[in-house]
Amino acid sequence: MRAVIDSVGLDARAHSLSSLARGGTLVTVGGTTGFDVPLNLLPVVANQLTITGSIMGTLKDTEDMARLIARAGIEPEIGVVLPMERAEEGFRAMWEGRTRGKIIFTR
């Protein structure tokens, strides 16, 4: 991939970096699982990777991103759909690292 946007941090860092093509860019926008990330610089140097951070954008940036997502057909991976009454179960799975994809809570 030419770019990876990561909001997870620690638990996804290795996967995010290994997903990048030579010359690719990792954009870090959050650290849900932690900001203190050990980093082996060899793949960064050898593959000429760029790591950058971003915390927000303009309304136009958000609109442009939404159009890109729609045009590219990008869809989120849904891991599980739970009623709000089972929210604790979903949050516990996140805290314990037992999730894959998004958890959707319904009413």
Long-range contacts (C-beta under 8 A, 24 or more apart in sequence): 3-27, 5-29, 6-30, 7-31, 7-32, 8-32, 8-33, 9-33, 9-34, 9-35, 9-37, 10-34, 10-35, 10-36, 10-37, 11-97, 13-37, 13-39, 17-43, 17-44, 17-49, 18-43, 20-47, 20-49, 21-47, 22-47, 22-48, 23-47, 23-48, 23-49, 23-50, 24-49, 24-50, 25-49, 25-50, 25-51, 25-52, 26-50, 26-51, 26-52, 27-52, 27-53, 27-54, 28-52, 28-53, 28-54, 29-53, 29-54, 29-55, 33-97, 76-101, 76-102, 77-101, 77-102, 78-102, 78-104, 79-103, 80-104, 81-106, 82-106, 83-107
